[in-house]
Amino acid sequence: MPSGEGDEQRQFREYFTARHDSVRRTAYVLCGDWHWADDLTQNAFMRLAVSWSKVRDRGALDAFVRTCLVRAYLAEARRHWRRRESSVADPPDRLAPPGSAEGTEGRMAFAAALRRLPARQRAVLVCRFYQDLDVAATAAALGCSAGTVKSQTARGLARLREVLQEDGEITMAGDWR
């Protein structure tokens, strides 16, 4: 342990080390750009670091970081210059199962379709289906009502189906090509 490092600093470092990659992957799924994902991840952990000594329930750290991450993403997505910028980042290697060309194509098509959704719908779908949060936890992370989560989920899924059908990735409801 480095000299002068307190127990809280050690705990934060351990939490950061354990959760950084997972938070970064979630950030990438949200924004579709590894550089932006790094910025969002840094922002979320900086907010946690500032609040670390005030956190009483260490079991709620993941929810706190997720909320910081999603809200930072939504705030950035609303900025005019961010909307005009188009990402050309490569999809992450971890999305595709090893040795599966068909699975890789489907995942790449899905990631591209997800990036075409509005920021709020994308955030709701990532929270609900990538993070496996229920409606209440998603509403808490986004700072909105449960009804908003439900309507954004329904609209997001409908739009995702449309985009995938437009791109020829779905031939019938739910069937990958």
Secondary structure as GFF3:
##gff-version 3
##sequence-region A 1 177
A	DSSP	alpha_helix	7	31	.	.	.	ID=ss1
A	DSSP	alpha_helix	34	51	.	.	.	ID=ss2
A	DSSP	three_ten_helix	52	54	.	.	.	ID=ss3
A	DSSP	three_ten_helix	58	60	.	.	.	ID=ss4
A	DSSP	alpha_helix	61	78	.	.	.	ID=ss5
A	DSSP	alpha_helix	80	84	.	.	.	ID=ss6
A	DSSP	three_ten_helix	93	95	.	.	.	ID=ss7
A	DSSP	alpha_helix	101	115	.	.	.	ID=ss8
A	DSSP	alpha_helix	119	125	.	.	.	ID=ss9
A	DSSP	pi_helix	126	130	.	.	.	ID=ss10
A	DSSP	alpha_helix	135	142	.	.	.	ID=ss11
A	DSSP	alpha_helix	146	166	.	.	.	ID=ss12
A	DSSP	beta_strand	170	172	.	.	.	ID=ss13
A	DSSP	beta_strand	175	176	.	.	.	ID=ss14
###
